[in-house]
Amino acid sequence: MLANDNGAALNQFREQAAAWRALATKPPLPDAVRIQRIAAEDAIKNNHPDAAMGYYETGLAQCPTWPEGQFNAALIGAELGDYTDAVEHMQNYLELLPNATDAQSARDKIDLWKYKVGQSPSAAQPSGQPGNK
């Protein structure tokens, strides 16, 4: 994927996230995505993180504004050693829930994962969240 494609995809996600945050009542998780969540949880329970990641990725492709899916995909990505993917998912989580009770912990995870791949951790803030480190 070209860098411009990544930038366009990020901008599109940010627009989706902003629209989702603006909703007074968040829509329920679609049934197809709920099944992916159940399958991912089962894969985790049976110690198959690769399969769980696949289920989360499938669910997020259908519903990118699924905060718990973004968060769990981030944790599994880190467990699998794919810190770049983990950072992307955790940044998406923070884009959706910038004021989550675990937001600082999520930013800390991003900083750690960026450190592990040799990146500067200074860009861990989502666009909608002012820096508060």
N, C-alpha and C positions, 0 to 999 in steps of 0.2 A: 504494500500500500504506500502511495506517495505521501510525503509529509503534508502537502496541501489537503489530501483526502483526510488525513488524521485531524487536521485543523478544522476542516468542514464538519467532520463527524462530532468533534468536541463542541463546536458552536451549536450544532443541531441538538446535542444532548443538553447543553446549558439552556437552550430555549425550552426544551421539553421539561427540564427540571424546574425552571422558573414558572412555567404554566402549571405544573403539578403542585408546586408550593403555594401558588395563588388560590388553589381550589379550597373552598371552605370545608368541604367534605371530600375526603380522598376516596376514589373508586375502589371497590373490592378487587382483590387479585383475580384475574380471569381463571376459569377452571383449568384451562390448558397449562397455565403457569403454576397453579396450585399443585397439579400432578407432578410437575417438574420439581417443585419444592419437596414434595413427599418422597419422590424417588431419590433426590439428593440427600435428604435426611437418612433414608434407608442405606444409601451407599456409605455415608459417613459411619453409621452404626456398624456396618459390616466391614469397616476399614478399607474402603475403596475410594480414596480421595480423588483419583483421576476421573472416575465415573461421576462422582458428586460434582466435580467442576464442570463436566460436560452438561449435566442436568441444569446447573445454575446458569451456565452460558446460554443454553437453549431457552430457559425461562426469561433471561434478561434480554435476549434478542426479541422476544415477543412483548416484553413489558420492561423497558429500560428504567422506568421510574419506580421500580420495586426496591426500596431501600434495604430491606433485610437480605434480599438476593445479592445486592451489590456488596454489602458488608460481609456476608458469608463467603462469597466468591473471592473477596480480598484475603480473608483468612486462609482459605484453602490454597489460593495461589501462592501465598507466602509459605505455607506448609510444604508445597511442592517445589519451592525454590524459585518460582517465577515471580520475582519481586517487582518487575516492571508491570506485569498484569495486576499484581496485588495493589500496587500504588494506584493504577488507573481505577480499579474498582472502589478503593477506599476514597479516592477523590470524588468519584461519582456519588458515593454514599453521603459525603459531606456536602456535595452540591445539592442533594435532595433534602438533607436534614442538617443545615449548618449550625443549628443551635441544639443538636441532640445532647443528651446528658453525657454521652461518651465522646463528644466531639474532640476534646483535648487528647484523649487516649487514641482516637483515630488519627489525629495529626501526628502524634508521637510515633505511631506505627509507620505512617508514611515516611517520616524522617528517618527512622531506623532502616526501612527497606531501601530508601534512596541511598543511604550510607552504604548498605551492603552491596549495591551495584555501582558504587563510586560516583553517584550524583550528588550535587549540592542539595541538602534538605530544605533549603530556604523557600522553595516554591510549593510548599504543602498546603497553601491556603486555596480553597475553592473561590471562584470569582465572586460569589455572593457573600463571602464571609470576610470581614475586616480582620487584619492581623491582631492577635491578642496574646502573643507569646511573651 
